[in-house]
């Protein structure tokens, strides 16, 4: 197994299901995580996850020391644009690893060994294109490839010198991102995906897949009633088809912008649980037939869509007020 390490800077309060994230990492002992954080809350970190206490101001100084121009990094949210540079910024921490990567904390990992080793054998320079989970070959040239010119422009410098989030880290309906640089530089890139990436707006779970040719996310058709379950053996989508209980394995689930409740007294040591659109429930056993599947809770009262709509309208109003103030 090639050595692989994920780099995750995160500042502020951890997600309320962070321990479940850590538990899912523990099931992947062939992979390591480095979490740079200013959080002092105690969690049960598995052996393959190392917490490195660091203030956001210290990280900002480290990043600035790597570039000969003034960077913009007003808040941790802007760190998403710096993800492609993590191999360069944190190079002293990842010596000895064949690959490094970054992932988000609003994810739950499945069994990575069922997906990643087959890709590593093909010696890709970059694996995956969405910012919540990307891998890079760890060498001097590859870790600096993000700095190459694309169509006459240094995209990284353009991104790192504005407080606005430019989505430099991933494919997102544009050509001004790190993946474009890798493709243009004839690097070997794998552009498929194995995630259950949850569509943001709908209340129920709907999976989306990014289409690199069309440069937009495509909604997948899924059964009306699904159940996502996590075990130490992987992450699975369970559903009924032709009057039979079926399952499909995914590498991880991405729960972007979802408020999730943890319906268990403690997360520590919990590896078998269900994931529904707004919460986690401990499972004693995985459903084995339709009868057991129907008994498991799959939904609760959920105001996800209403909450997001209100949040976005409020943000739009705040930006409008700021714009008008500047004009005065």
Backbone bond lengths (Angstrom), bond angles and torsions (degrees), N, CA, C in turn:
res aa  C-N    CA-C-N  psi(-1)  N-CA   C-N-CA  omega(-1)  CA-C   N-CA-C  phi
1 X - - - 1.461 - - 1.521 109.52 -
2 X 1.323 117.56 124.96 1.457 120.97 176.87 1.532 110.22 -68.09
3 X 1.307 116.79 146.26 1.451 121.21 -179.37 1.528 109.85 -75.93
4 X 1.321 116.44 131.36 1.459 121.89 -176.56 1.518 109.85 -138.90
5 X 1.318 116.56 134.77 1.456 121.14 -177.33 1.529 110.75 -132.61
6 X 1.324 116.54 133.50 1.463 122.27 176.16 1.533 109.17 -96.20
7 X 1.324 115.82 136.81 1.462 122.17 177.85 1.526 108.10 -107.63
8 X 1.337 117.12 121.08 1.469 120.94 -175.85 1.521 110.60 -132.98
9 X 1.338 119.01 95.38 1.470 120.41 170.97 1.534 108.75 -81.86
10 X 1.326 116.54 131.88 1.471 119.81 -179.76 1.519 108.23 -149.77
11 X 1.336 116.62 125.84 1.458 121.01 -175.23 1.521 110.47 -125.41
12 X 1.331 114.29 138.81 1.455 119.59 -175.35 1.518 110.03 105.93
13 X 1.323 115.55 -165.42 1.464 120.68 -178.67 1.524 110.82 -72.99
14 X 1.331 115.60 132.45 1.457 120.92 179.38 1.532 110.33 -68.66
15 X 1.346 117.46 155.88 1.468 119.90 173.81 1.525 109.79 -55.87
16 X 1.329 116.73 148.53 1.463 119.24 -176.56 1.524 113.04 -67.14
17 X 1.326 117.46 -11.19 1.474 120.20 176.74 1.532 110.82 -111.72
18 X 1.334 116.07 27.31 1.463 120.59 -178.21 1.529 111.60 -59.62
19 X 1.333 117.26 -36.22 1.465 119.13 179.66 1.527 111.26 -64.28
20 X 1.322 117.36 -34.88 1.465 119.96 176.32 1.527 110.52 -66.28
21 X 1.336 116.29 -36.93 1.467 119.80 174.01 1.521 109.97 -60.07
22 X 1.346 116.59 -46.84 1.459 120.66 179.57 1.523 111.34 -61.17
23 X 1.333 116.53 -40.52 1.470 120.31 178.94 1.524 110.73 -61.66
24 X 1.341 115.96 -38.44 1.467 119.19 179.82 1.531 110.77 -70.16
25 X 1.328 117.22 -28.67 1.471 120.69 174.40 1.525 109.99 -69.86
26 X 1.325 116.03 -38.51 1.474 120.84 -178.57 1.520 111.60 -59.85
27 X 1.340 116.55 -29.31 1.469 120.52 179.70 1.524 111.78 -75.44
28 X 1.334 116.67 -4.58 1.469 121.95 -178.36 1.528 109.04 -119.78
29 X 1.311 115.86 67.87 1.462 121.51 -171.75 1.528 113.56 -67.58
30 X 1.342 118.73 -13.85 1.459 121.08 177.82 1.530 113.01 -82.02
31 X 1.329 116.93 1.02 1.460 122.27 -176.56 1.525 109.41 -126.91
32 X 1.330 115.87 147.61 1.457 121.22 179.04 1.518 110.83 -116.42
33 X 1.319 115.68 153.61 1.464 122.85 175.64 1.521 109.37 -128.09
34 X 1.318 116.41 137.59 1.459 122.98 171.10 1.523 107.24 -115.03
35 X 1.323 117.15 115.83 1.458 120.95 -178.22 1.526 109.25 -111.00
36 X 1.318 115.48 111.96 1.463 122.19 178.53 1.529 107.07 -93.41
37 X 1.327 117.01 119.68 1.459 119.23 -172.75 1.525 111.59 -154.80
38 X 1.324 115.26 157.01 1.457 120.86 173.02 1.533 111.17 -102.59
39 X 1.319 116.45 8.06 1.466 121.03 179.57 1.531 110.26 -71.82
40 X 1.326 116.29 133.66 1.466 121.03 178.53 1.528 111.92 -107.06
41 X 1.325 116.30 1.09 1.452 119.86 179.37 1.526 110.01 -67.56
42 X 1.319 116.64 140.83 1.454 121.04 -175.79 1.531 111.42 -85.25
43 X 1.318 114.84 133.03 1.464 122.05 175.70 1.523 108.05 -133.77
44 X 1.302 115.95 163.85 1.455 121.03 176.03 1.531 108.05 -90.82
45 X 1.331 115.85 96.10 1.459 120.89 -178.74 1.532 109.90 -83.51
46 X 1.328 117.79 126.90 1.469 119.55 175.46 1.525 110.86 -70.03
47 X 1.316 116.93 167.71 1.464 121.99 -175.60 1.524 112.64 -60.99
48 X 1.333 116.86 -29.27 1.473 119.39 -175.88 1.524 113.43 -91.90
49 X 1.346 117.03 7.82 1.470 121.35 175.91 1.521 108.59 -122.10
50 X 1.323 116.16 120.56 1.460 121.19 -178.48 1.520 110.10 -110.74
51 X 1.321 115.44 124.23 1.456 120.86 175.60 1.523 109.11 -89.03
52 X 1.326 117.38 129.17 1.460 122.74 176.97 1.521 107.43 -119.20
53 X 1.333 115.73 108.91 1.464 118.94 -178.25 1.521 109.16 -69.59
54 X 1.315 115.51 129.33 1.462 121.04 -179.56 1.517 108.54 -155.94
55 X 1.319 117.19 134.25 1.454 121.20 174.64 1.523 109.38 -76.67
56 X 1.313 115.60 152.41 1.463 119.64 179.85 1.531 110.99 -61.10
57 X 1.325 116.92 -37.18 1.465 121.05 179.21 1.535 110.90 -63.20
58 X 1.333 116.50 -35.42 1.466 120.61 178.79 1.522 110.61 -68.29
59 X 1.325 115.76 -41.87 1.464 119.23 177.98 1.527 110.16 -63.60
60 X 1.320 115.77 -41.09 1.464 119.56 179.24 1.527 110.71 -59.89
61 X 1.327 116.23 -39.86 1.467 120.79 177.86 1.533 110.78 -65.47
62 X 1.327 116.30 -40.53 1.464 120.36 178.83 1.523 110.58 -62.03
63 X 1.329 116.46 -45.85 1.470 120.59 -179.64 1.524 110.41 -63.94
64 X 1.336 116.24 -43.75 1.463 119.26 -179.73 1.527 111.83 -61.31
65 X 1.335 116.52 -33.90 1.466 120.37 -179.05 1.523 112.43 -66.41
66 X 1.326 116.87 -15.83 1.462 121.21 -177.65 1.530 112.69 -90.23
67 X 1.326 117.08 -10.63 1.465 119.94 -175.32 1.525 110.63 -128.33
68 X 1.327 115.89 147.30 1.464 121.30 -176.78 1.529 112.55 -95.70
69 X 1.314 117.10 20.10 1.462 122.30 175.45 1.525 108.24 -135.64
70 X 1.329 119.04 154.54 1.470 121.31 -178.83 1.535 110.75 -67.09
71 X 1.319 117.00 121.83 1.469 120.93 178.93 1.520 110.04 -88.07
72 X 1.320 115.75 160.70 1.467 122.22 173.52 1.525 107.83 -112.34
73 X 1.325 115.32 122.48 1.465 120.61 179.84 1.524 107.56 -154.43
74 X 1.330 115.23 70.38 1.459 121.11 -173.43 1.526 112.77 -72.30
75 X 1.341 116.70 -30.40 1.464 120.00 -177.61 1.524 109.68 -147.62
76 X 1.343 117.50 160.20 1.462 120.88 179.47 1.525 113.92 -57.31
77 X 1.327 118.45 -25.02 1.462 120.47 -179.68 1.528 111.64 -60.12
78 X 1.313 116.26 -30.83 1.457 121.53 -178.54 1.538 111.83 -71.07
79 X 1.335 117.64 -14.43 1.467 121.11 -178.26 1.525 113.00 -59.47
80 X 1.336 117.13 -23.46 1.465 119.30 -179.51 1.521 111.37 -57.80
81 X 1.338 117.31 -35.10 1.466 120.30 179.87 1.524 112.60 -70.98
82 X 1.327 116.57 -20.95 1.463 120.92 -178.24 1.532 112.92 -90.41
83 X 1.315 117.40 -3.90 1.467 120.10 -176.97 1.529 113.96 -53.60
84 X 1.347 119.65 -44.21 1.465 119.18 -179.50 1.527 113.58 -61.89
85 X 1.337 116.70 -17.03 1.465 121.29 -178.75 1.523 112.99 -95.86
86 X 1.336 117.94 -0.09 1.462 120.38 -176.09 1.529 112.50 -58.94
87 X 1.325 117.33 -36.97 1.460 120.31 179.82 1.517 111.68 -64.09
88 X 1.314 116.99 -28.69 1.463 123.66 177.40 1.527 110.97 -85.09
89 X 1.331 116.19 -43.86 1.467 121.31 -178.41 1.530 111.60 -66.91
90 X 1.321 116.67 -43.08 1.468 121.38 -175.56 1.536 112.18 -104.72
91 X 1.318 117.81 28.37 1.463 120.43 -173.50 1.524 112.75 -60.13
92 X 1.322 118.01 -28.49 1.466 120.08 178.80 1.524 112.60 -70.41
93 X 1.334 116.70 -19.18 1.464 121.02 -178.26 1.527 112.98 -91.56
94 X 1.322 117.54 -16.57 1.474 119.50 -172.03 1.527 112.86 -116.67
95 X 1.316 116.63 20.98 1.462 119.58 176.51 1.529 109.82 -63.46
96 X 1.318 116.82 134.96 1.454 120.40 179.15 1.514 114.29 96.77
97 X 1.334 116.89 -11.04 1.462 120.02 177.64 1.527 110.10 -90.91
98 X 1.324 116.01 141.66 1.467 120.29 177.55 1.527 111.21 -78.27
99 X 1.327 115.67 -34.11 1.468 121.64 178.67 1.522 109.13 -135.86
100 X 1.305 115.66 152.06 1.457 121.59 170.51 1.529 107.11 -129.86
101 X 1.306 115.42 160.96 1.460 118.71 179.90 1.515 110.83 -153.31
102 X 1.313 115.75 178.47 1.457 120.83 172.81 1.526 108.13 -137.39
103 X 1.303 115.88 148.59 1.470 121.01 178.24 1.517 108.27 -145.73
104 X 1.321 116.32 160.25 1.459 121.40 178.71 1.520 110.35 -90.27
105 X 1.333 115.61 159.48 1.463 120.24 178.84 1.522 113.03 -87.80
106 X 1.341 117.70 -7.35 1.465 119.56 174.35 1.535 109.30 -89.67
107 X 1.323 114.70 41.43 1.462 122.26 179.22 1.519 109.39 -129.70
108 X 1.321 115.17 159.84 1.465 122.57 169.55 1.520 106.15 -127.62
109 X 1.323 116.72 123.43 1.457 121.15 -176.50 1.522 112.36 -78.85
110 X 1.324 114.95 141.21 1.453 120.55 169.89 1.517 108.68 -93.03
111 X 1.309 117.93 -147.74 1.464 122.12 179.18 1.524 108.16 -92.19
112 X 1.321 116.47 98.74 1.460 121.77 -175.34 1.527 112.15 -62.83
113 X 1.318 116.77 -30.87 1.476 120.22 -178.71 1.526 112.90 -65.12
114 X 1.317 117.17 -15.98 1.470 119.88 177.76 1.532 111.50 -81.96
115 X 1.341 117.50 -5.15 1.464 120.46 -175.98 1.535 113.74 -131.80
116 X 1.319 117.34 -46.05 1.461 120.73 -168.66 1.532 115.38 -74.45
117 X 1.342 120.64 -43.90 1.470 119.55 -176.18 1.526 114.28 -53.72
118 X 1.339 116.99 -38.19 1.463 119.90 -179.80 1.528 111.84 -63.81
119 X 1.341 116.89 -28.48 1.463 121.21 178.59 1.528 111.12 -81.27
120 X 1.326 116.75 -37.67 1.460 120.12 179.47 1.527 111.44 -63.52
121 X 1.315 116.45 -32.50 1.468 120.50 179.23 1.531 111.59 -63.09
122 X 1.330 116.21 -25.27 1.471 120.25 -178.25 1.532 112.02 -88.49
123 X 1.335 115.69 1.19 1.467 122.35 172.01 1.536 113.49 56.06
124 X 1.317 115.67 46.23 1.458 119.95 174.80 1.533 110.10 -67.47
125 X 1.321 116.12 148.48 1.465 121.12 173.37 1.528 110.47 -79.82
126 X 1.319 115.69 -31.73 1.467 121.77 -179.51 1.520 108.33 -143.43
127 X 1.324 116.31 133.59 1.462 121.36 -177.74 1.532 109.34 -122.69
128 X 1.320 116.39 120.25 1.466 126.38 -178.67 1.529 111.11 82.08
129 X 1.335 115.70 162.58 1.471 120.50 -172.59 1.524 114.16 -130.74
130 X 1.333 118.51 -1.79 1.460 121.56 -178.82 1.521 110.30 -103.10
131 X 1.333 116.35 135.18 1.453 121.52 -168.69 1.508 116.82 -61.67
132 X 1.333 118.26 -17.29 1.463 118.79 -178.40 1.524 112.80 -79.10
133 X 1.365 117.32 -5.42 1.464 120.17 177.11 1.528 109.00 -169.74
134 X 1.329 117.51 102.26 1.462 122.32 178.84 1.528 109.10 -138.74
135 X 1.331 116.37 144.10 1.462 122.95 178.80 1.523 109.93 -118.57
136 X 1.337 115.95 145.65 1.454 122.36 178.10 1.528 110.09 -131.46
137 X 1.326 116.25 142.66 1.458 120.12 171.89 1.525 107.58 -66.35
138 X 1.330 115.25 134.92 1.458 120.21 -174.31 1.526 111.58 -94.35
139 X 1.312 115.58 91.26 1.461 120.09 170.67 1.533 108.31 -149.20
140 X 1.320 116.04 166.71 1.462 121.46 -172.35 1.522 111.95 -57.64
141 X 1.325 117.68 -47.13 1.465 121.11 -177.99 1.525 111.53 -65.01
142 X 1.312 116.99 -47.50 1.461 120.73 -176.16 1.524 112.27 -66.29
143 X 1.338 116.26 -36.89 1.465 120.27 -178.81 1.529 112.88 -71.38
144 X 1.328 116.44 -12.33 1.455 120.99 178.62 1.524 112.68 -111.71
145 X 1.314 116.36 2.39 1.462 120.27 -177.24 1.525 112.10 -63.35
146 X 1.328 117.53 -29.01 1.468 120.54 -179.64 1.526 111.67 -61.74
147 X 1.340 117.35 -18.39 1.462 121.39 -178.28 1.525 113.32 -87.20
148 X 1.332 117.54 -1.44 1.461 119.37 -178.04 1.529 111.51 -74.65
149 X 1.311 114.52 153.33 1.465 121.10 -179.55 1.536 110.28 -71.86
150 X 1.320 117.03 139.89 1.464 122.28 176.81 1.522 108.53 -128.76
151 X 1.332 115.29 116.79 1.474 121.08 -177.85 1.529 112.05 52.86
152 X 1.324 113.54 42.19 1.454 119.69 176.05 1.514 115.30 80.37
153 X 1.334 117.36 4.87 1.467 120.82 -176.07 1.529 109.97 -126.26
154 X 1.332 116.55 140.28 1.459 121.33 171.30 1.538 107.23 -87.93
155 X 1.319 115.79 94.39 1.463 120.68 -174.26 1.519 112.21 -62.11
156 X 1.332 117.18 -36.90 1.462 119.63 -178.08 1.528 110.62 -63.48
157 X 1.338 116.93 -41.01 1.463 120.40 -179.19 1.523 110.86 -68.72
158 X 1.314 115.69 -37.22 1.461 120.32 177.61 1.527 110.32 -64.01
159 X 1.339 116.32 -38.02 1.456 121.43 -179.63 1.520 112.34 -75.09
160 X 1.344 116.97 -41.20 1.463 121.59 -174.29 1.529 113.55 -78.54
161 X 1.333 117.15 -5.12 1.467 119.69 -179.02 1.527 112.12 -111.77
162 X 1.313 116.76 18.46 1.465 121.04 174.32 1.520 109.20 -132.99
163 X 1.332 116.47 146.78 1.465 120.76 176.76 1.525 111.30 -77.10
164 X 1.324 116.65 -16.53 1.461 120.16 178.54 1.526 110.56 -70.81
165 X 1.308 117.11 145.35 1.460 121.35 176.35 1.525 108.59 -81.28
166 X 1.321 116.63 120.99 1.463 122.41 -173.93 1.526 113.69 -100.32
167 X 1.335 116.94 -3.90 1.470 122.62 -178.04 1.540 109.85 58.50
168 X 1.307 115.46 43.25 1.460 121.46 179.21 1.524 111.69 -68.87
169 X 1.328 117.28 -23.18 1.463 121.50 -171.77 1.522 114.23 -80.51
170 X 1.334 119.22 -13.20 1.459 118.21 -172.60 1.526 112.26 -151.88
171 X 1.328 114.37 165.27 1.459 121.46 171.21 1.521 108.53 -70.63
172 X 1.305 116.70 124.66 1.462 119.53 178.27 1.524 109.51 -154.76
173 X 1.320 114.79 73.87 1.461 121.36 176.24 1.541 112.32 57.07
174 X 1.327 116.23 31.64 1.462 119.04 178.23 1.524 109.71 -155.78
175 X 1.319 115.71 168.55 1.463 122.05 179.40 1.519 111.66 -107.06
176 X 1.319 117.45 2.80 1.457 120.45 -175.32 1.519 110.80 -99.49
177 X 1.328 116.18 60.28 1.459 120.73 -179.35 1.523 110.30 -141.17
178 X 1.321 115.41 172.86 1.464 120.29 -174.63 1.525 112.36 -63.60
179 X 1.320 117.63 -30.96 1.464 119.27 -179.89 1.529 111.04 -64.31
180 X 1.331 115.98 -36.74 1.466 120.66 177.53 1.529 110.79 -61.30
181 X 1.330 115.95 -39.07 1.461 120.71 179.30 1.528 110.77 -64.39
182 X 1.325 116.55 -45.13 1.466 121.08 -179.28 1.528 111.01 -62.95
183 X 1.323 116.61 -44.30 1.467 120.45 179.70 1.524 110.19 -64.00
184 X 1.318 116.61 -44.71 1.460 121.67 -178.94 1.531 111.67 -64.36
185 X 1.326 116.08 -28.13 1.464 121.58 -178.77 1.530 112.14 -89.63
186 X 1.336 116.31 8.88 1.470 122.35 179.16 1.532 113.06 62.67
187 X 1.321 116.17 28.00 1.462 120.06 173.73 1.524 108.73 -74.76
188 X 1.314 115.35 157.11 1.462 120.53 -179.85 1.531 108.57 -88.35
189 X 1.331 116.53 112.73 1.469 121.89 -173.36 1.522 110.67 -123.25
190 X 1.347 115.92 132.29 1.472 120.55 172.57 1.521 107.40 -96.20
191 X 1.341 116.61 122.05 1.458 120.83 -173.45 1.530 114.10 -110.73
192 X 1.317 116.91 11.69 1.463 119.28 175.23 1.523 110.21 -83.87
193 X 1.323 116.98 -175.40 1.460 120.63 176.30 1.523 110.96 -155.99
194 X 1.332 115.13 154.77 1.464 121.90 -178.45 1.522 111.49 -127.14
195 X 1.324 116.85 21.55 1.465 119.84 -174.36 1.520 112.06 -95.83
196 X 1.321 115.00 157.24 1.459 120.93 166.45 1.528 104.73 -96.95
197 X 1.318 114.45 86.51 1.462 121.68 -177.78 1.523 108.15 -88.82
198 X 1.318 116.07 110.16 1.470 120.92 -172.03 1.524 110.79 -78.57
199 X 1.320 116.06 129.63 1.455 121.71 176.11 1.528 109.48 -61.36
200 X 1.329 117.13 136.91 1.461 121.14 -169.36 1.521 113.62 -68.44
201 X 1.334 118.69 -50.01 1.454 120.71 -167.04 1.538 114.81 -75.32
202 X 1.341 120.61 -48.65 1.468 118.79 -175.55 1.530 112.31 -59.78
203 X 1.309 115.55 147.80 1.460 119.91 177.96 1.526 110.46 -69.25
204 X 1.320 117.57 -46.76 1.466 119.67 -179.25 1.523 110.50 -78.08
205 X 1.320 116.09 162.04 1.454 120.71 179.98 1.529 110.78 -70.99
206 X 1.312 115.84 120.40 1.462 122.46 172.49 1.519 107.02 -130.39
207 X 1.294 117.56 125.72 1.460 122.00 -176.91 1.524 110.56 -84.40
208 X 1.332 115.26 138.36 1.466 120.15 173.88 1.527 108.86 -121.53
209 X 1.326 115.61 149.04 1.464 122.81 177.46 1.516 107.74 -127.22
210 X 1.312 116.98 133.75 1.461 120.05 -179.72 1.516 110.10 -80.24
211 X 1.339 116.01 126.28 1.462 121.78 177.94 1.523 108.21 -95.71
212 X 1.346 116.03 110.08 1.458 120.49 -175.39 1.525 112.60 -70.14
213 X 1.323 117.04 -25.26 1.463 119.92 179.58 1.527 110.48 -74.95
214 X 1.336 115.95 -44.78 1.463 120.64 -179.91 1.528 112.45 -84.04
215 X 1.334 115.67 -14.26 1.461 122.80 -178.36 1.535 112.12 58.03
216 X 1.314 114.10 48.74 1.462 119.04 175.65 1.535 109.40 -161.02
217 X 1.328 117.18 156.44 1.466 119.93 178.13 1.525 111.40 -75.12
218 X 1.302 115.75 141.97 1.464 122.15 179.53 1.527 108.62 -113.95
219 X 1.325 116.44 131.77 1.460 121.24 178.64 1.522 110.14 -78.86
220 X 1.329 115.55 129.41 1.470 120.54 179.18 1.521 109.66 -88.59
221 X 1.296 115.50 143.55 1.455 120.14 174.37 1.523 108.53 -80.31
222 X 1.319 115.99 122.38 1.453 120.19 178.80 1.527 109.11 -130.34
223 X 1.316 117.60 157.44 1.468 120.14 178.61 1.523 111.29 -58.03
224 X 1.307 115.94 154.16 1.451 120.75 -178.08 1.513 111.54 -62.37
225 X 1.312 116.64 -37.48 1.463 120.92 -177.41 1.519 109.67 -115.93
226 X 1.334 116.31 112.01 1.464 121.15 179.84 1.523 108.90 -129.43
227 X 1.318 114.88 158.93 1.460 121.44 176.38 1.525 107.61 -136.39
228 X 1.318 116.05 125.47 1.460 120.76 175.92 1.524 107.68 -95.78
229 X 1.312 116.86 127.18 1.466 121.02 179.67 1.521 109.91 -125.62
230 X 1.304 115.01 143.66 1.465 121.25 176.39 1.518 109.31 -118.01
231 X 1.317 115.72 135.23 1.462 122.09 172.44 1.524 107.63 -136.51
232 X 1.314 116.98 174.46 1.459 120.24 176.45 1.521 110.87 -66.45
233 X 1.333 116.66 -12.58 1.471 121.65 179.77 1.517 113.12 -96.13
234 X 1.333 117.51 -3.38 1.446 118.46 177.31 1.516 114.03 144.50
235 X 1.334 114.78 -177.49 1.464 123.34 179.48 1.522 108.11 -115.85
236 X 1.334 116.57 128.42 1.459 119.98 -172.49 1.528 111.62 -133.74
237 X 1.319 114.53 145.00 1.458 122.43 170.28 1.520 106.85 -99.83
238 X 1.332 116.86 120.63 1.462 121.88 177.49 1.521 109.52 -104.26
239 X 1.327 116.48 140.86 1.458 121.27 -178.99 1.531 108.92 -159.77
240 X 1.325 114.84 166.04 1.470 120.49 179.49 1.522 108.87 -105.18
241 X 1.321 115.85 130.46 1.457 121.85 177.84 1.526 108.83 -142.78
242 X 1.322 115.10 128.23 1.480 120.68 -178.29 1.527 111.49 53.04
243 X 1.326 113.34 41.74 1.461 121.35 176.66 1.538 112.73 62.60
244 X 1.326 115.32 28.44 1.466 120.34 176.89 1.527 109.30 -133.01
245 X 1.330 115.85 146.01 1.454 120.41 176.69 1.526 108.67 -82.14
246 X 1.324 115.62 123.37 1.462 120.06 -178.70 1.522 110.18 -124.82
247 X 1.320 115.32 164.53 1.457 119.83 -178.94 1.511 111.50 -144.02
248 X 1.322 115.76 150.09 1.456 122.02 176.55 1.525 108.54 -133.29
249 X 1.323 116.59 133.72 1.461 120.74 -177.30 1.530 111.01 -90.00
250 X 1.339 115.68 142.09 1.464 122.01 176.21 1.521 109.55 -127.67
251 X 1.317 115.16 155.96 1.463 120.33 -177.35 1.534 111.35 -73.34
252 X 1.330 116.34 -36.14 1.461 121.49 177.08 1.521 108.29 -167.24
253 X 1.323 116.12 167.76 1.458 121.35 174.61 1.523 107.80 -117.93
254 X 1.342 115.64 140.56 1.465 122.16 -179.45 1.524 108.33 -113.86
255 X 1.336 116.65 118.38 1.462 122.45 -172.15 1.529 110.92 -107.69
256 X 1.289 116.18 51.96 1.461 122.38 -173.50 1.523 113.36 -58.26
257 X 1.336 115.47 127.94 1.471 124.84 175.04 1.521 113.81 60.63
258 X 1.322 117.21 27.37 1.463 120.15 178.44 1.524 110.95 -107.23
259 X 1.335 115.06 131.98 1.457 120.58 171.33 1.522 107.40 -83.51
260 X 1.314 116.74 114.99 1.460 121.56 -175.26 1.529 110.10 -111.92
261 X 1.313 116.00 131.17 1.461 120.89 174.99 1.525 109.25 -94.92
262 X 1.306 115.27 143.23 1.465 120.50 179.69 1.523 108.01 -104.63
263 X 1.320 116.36 105.53 1.465 121.57 -175.64 1.529 110.24 -93.90
264 X 1.316 114.99 63.80 1.468 121.07 175.29 1.518 107.27 -156.71
265 X 1.321 116.61 148.27 1.462 120.71 -173.96 1.519 111.96 -65.07
266 X 1.322 116.75 -32.57 1.457 121.65 179.17 1.519 109.29 -148.03
267 X 1.332 116.35 144.02 1.462 120.26 177.74 1.519 111.77 -91.28
268 X 1.312 116.15 -17.98 1.462 120.39 -174.26 1.534 111.53 -63.21
269 X 1.314 116.22 127.45 1.462 121.25 177.26 1.515 114.43 76.94
270 X 1.356 117.28 8.07 1.471 120.07 -179.62 1.531 109.18 -94.10
271 X 1.323 116.52 118.51 1.462 121.29 -179.87 1.523 112.87 -116.74
272 X 1.317 116.58 -19.82 1.460 120.83 -178.94 1.528 108.95 -110.56
273 X 1.322 115.71 111.40 1.454 119.41 -178.25 1.527 109.37 -156.63
274 X 1.323 115.34 160.56 1.464 120.56 176.45 1.521 109.07 -100.36
275 X 1.323 115.55 153.84 1.466 121.86 178.28 1.524 107.11 -123.93
276 X 1.320 116.29 115.68 1.464 121.16 176.75 1.523 107.58 -112.22
277 X 1.332 119.95 171.94 1.465 121.47 -171.26 1.524 117.52 -54.61
278 X 1.322 118.97 -18.37 1.466 118.21 177.71 1.527 113.13 -140.65
279 X 1.347 117.14 24.21 1.453 116.67 -179.75 1.520 115.57 -175.46
280 X 1.328 113.77 168.50 1.458 122.66 177.60 1.536 108.56 -118.05
281 X 1.323 116.67 136.29 1.461 122.34 178.29 1.527 109.25 -128.67
282 X 1.302 115.86 133.58 1.460 120.17 177.40 1.526 109.84 -69.13
283 X 1.320 115.91 137.53 1.465 121.89 177.95 1.519 109.86 -115.85
284 X 1.313 115.47 135.86 1.465 118.85 174.93 1.523 110.91 -78.48
285 X 1.333 114.93 -31.13 1.464 119.75 179.30 1.524 109.12 -156.17
286 X 1.317 116.01 154.72 1.455 121.54 178.24 1.531 109.62 -79.38
287 X 1.341 119.36 134.62 1.467 120.78 177.85 1.522 111.69 -54.66
288 X 1.322 115.57 134.46 1.467 121.48 -177.17 1.525 113.25 -108.21
289 X 1.341 116.65 -12.61 1.461 120.03 179.05 1.527 109.28 -150.89
290 X 1.332 116.02 177.33 1.460 120.80 -176.71 1.526 111.73 -61.52
291 X 1.320 116.24 -39.30 1.460 120.83 -179.17 1.532 110.31 -60.17
292 X 1.313 117.56 -47.41 1.464 121.50 179.51 1.526 110.95 -67.80
293 X 1.326 116.76 -37.31 1.461 121.76 179.20 1.527 110.75 -60.65
294 X 1.316 117.52 -43.69 1.467 121.90 -177.35 1.521 111.85 -69.15
295 X 1.327 117.26 -21.91 1.464 120.38 -178.54 1.532 111.98 -79.44
296 X 1.328 117.03 -19.96 1.463 120.63 -176.02 1.530 110.52 -82.79
297 X 1.327 116.36 135.99 1.456 121.71 178.41 1.536 110.36 -63.27
298 X 1.341 115.90 132.25 1.471 120.31 -179.18 1.520 112.70 -122.41
299 X 1.303 117.73 -9.37 1.462 120.38 178.52 1.523 109.84 -158.03
300 X 1.333 114.69 156.25 1.460 122.39 173.31 1.519 107.05 -140.75
301 X 1.326 117.23 177.35 1.460 121.26 175.70 1.519 107.89 -58.11
302 X 1.324 116.71 127.38 1.458 120.57 -172.21 1.530 109.93 -141.84
303 X 1.333 116.82 123.60 1.475 120.95 179.73 1.535 110.30 -108.49
304 X 1.307 116.46 29.24 1.466 122.09 -175.60 1.531 112.17 -54.12
305 X 1.325 117.10 -51.64 1.470 120.62 -177.43 1.535 111.12 -63.08
306 X 1.328 116.71 -43.15 1.465 121.24 -179.69 1.525 110.06 -63.03
307 X 1.340 116.71 -43.13 1.460 121.54 -179.15 1.524 111.36 -62.27
308 X 1.342 116.12 -45.49 1.464 120.02 -179.46 1.522 111.54 -65.56
309 X 1.334 116.39 -42.59 1.467 120.50 -179.94 1.522 110.57 -59.48
310 X 1.337 116.54 -45.28 1.465 121.52 179.10 1.527 110.36 -64.55
311 X 1.335 116.82 -42.49 1.463 122.02 -178.95 1.527 110.89 -60.97
312 X 1.330 116.63 -46.41 1.464 120.89 -177.44 1.529 112.07 -68.99
313 X 1.338 116.91 -38.04 1.469 119.87 178.23 1.527 110.54 -66.55
314 X 1.342 116.25 -38.24 1.461 120.42 178.37 1.524 110.56 -65.88
315 X 1.337 116.66 -41.18 1.461 121.33 178.54 1.536 110.94 -64.06
316 X 1.325 115.39 -41.13 1.467 120.35 178.52 1.519 110.79 -62.77
317 X 1.341 116.32 -39.87 1.465 121.19 178.87 1.520 110.83 -65.27
318 X 1.333 116.94 -42.87 1.468 121.31 179.30 1.526 110.86 -61.91
319 X 1.318 117.00 -42.91 1.462 120.95 179.57 1.524 111.53 -65.55
320 X 1.337 115.18 -36.76 1.465 119.99 178.16 1.525 110.83 -64.77
321 X 1.338 115.95 -42.24 1.474 121.08 178.79 1.524 110.23 -63.46
322 X 1.345 117.24 -43.35 1.461 121.31 178.99 1.523 111.96 -61.60
323 X 1.341 115.41 -40.97 1.460 120.43 179.56 1.518 111.22 -63.84
324 X 1.334 116.91 -42.49 1.461 121.45 -179.48 1.534 111.42 -68.05
325 X 1.352 116.45 -34.88 1.464 120.56 178.51 1.533 110.40 -64.86
326 X 1.340 115.95 -40.70 1.468 120.31 179.92 1.537 111.32 -63.76
327 X 1.327 116.34 -31.08 1.466 120.62 -177.18 1.518 112.19 -77.01
328 X 1.327 116.24 -21.87 1.472 119.97 -177.50 1.544 110.66 -72.43
